[in-house]
Amino acid sequence: MQFKIDTKDFYTHIIPAGNRIDAIMTGALREKWSELAQKGNANVLIDLSNCTEADSKSFANLVKLHEEAYSSAASLVFTGV
């Protein structure tokens, strides 16, 4: 899964290249978030405004990712939903 990543002073902005939210995308987002968190980039904004299709399991995966971020004192925000 490809992403456009823009690192700002206080957060990292991720925009998925695909238009479908599925298990592959949510898995790739989880991996990217983990990678960023390990590097100390604890504040992440994920822009899903280009995503026009989704399956229900993917939303559950996004919720789990959000809960994981907050349980580790990080900030994860979804926009464009």
N, C-alpha and C positions, 0 to 999 in steps of 0.2 A: 504494500500500500504506500502510495506516495503522499507526501504532505508538503505544504508550503509552511515554513517555520520562520517566524519573525521574532527575534529576541529583543525585548524592550528593557528598560532599566529595572522595572519591578515585576515583570511577568513575561511569559513566553506565549505567543499567539500561534496556534496551530490551525491550519485550514486543510482538511482532507481534499485530495484531488478528485476523488470519486463522487458520484451523486447518490450512492446507495449506502445506507447504514445497515451493515450485516455483521455476522460473526467475524469475518475477516477484518473488516474495518475496526470493530471494537477491540479485537485482539491486538491489532497494530497500534491503536491508540493507547492501550494499556502498556504495551512494550515501550512506546515513545515516552509516555508519562513516567514510567519507572526509570528510564534512562535519564530523563531530565531531572527527576527528583534526586537520583544518586549523584548528579553533578551539582546539586544545590539550587536548582531552579524549581522551587516549591510552588510557585504561583503560575498556573497555566490557564489560558483561555482557549477553548476549542470552539471554533466557528463552524456550525453545521448548516449555514444558510444555503450552501450549494447542494445539499442533500435533499433529494425530492422523493426518495423511496426508503422504506425501512421495514424490517420485520419485528415482531413483538419481542422476541428474545433479545434482540439488540438493545432495546431500551432497558431491559433488566440488566444487561451487561454494563451499560453506561451508568446506571444507578450504583452498581457494585463498585465501579471505578471511582465514582464520586465519593462514596462512603470510605473507600480505601484511602483516598487522598486526604479527606478530613480527619480520619483516624490517625494519620501520620503528621498532623499539624500543617498540612499543605492546603492550598486553595486551588480548587478546580471549578471552572465556570464554563457552562455550555451556553452558546448564543446561537441565534438563528433557528431555534427549534420551533 
